[in-house]
Amino acid sequence: MKDHIYSISGICPDDNSDDLEPLSEIVKNVRVIAVGEGAHFMKEFWTIRQRLFKYFHQLHGFDIFAMEFGFAEGFTLQKWINGEGNGNDLEAYSKAAADWGAGDTMKWLRQYNAQRKFAFKFVGIDLPQSYSGNGD
């Protein structure tokens, strides 16, 4: 196990990515990367995910951000992440994202995508939570 433990310099998405380089060897032949968490609703887990997503996107071309989130609501949230509406109306597009801790990450995705030609796509993969919010 000791051979697979790496220290990182911090969790900020804007940190230099040199310390993440050992991950390149691990992901060089994969198409899907799963990033878990020890507990829900913890800001630090969202922040380190941002750093990892940025690294995997920029250096390895991963471009789909799929998470435990309502499937149908994910389509609406994707529109906001791609620039629809304004940066202050996340709750109008996804009350869930705004309420349970994902708001900062969604805002980060929106800002990140606005600066790039090839941006993240957001996908909700929680089918039991596929309620669209419009009474369906």
Beta strands, then each sheet from edge to edge (+ up, - down):
strand 1: 64-70
strand 2: 121-126
sheet 1: 1+ 2+
end
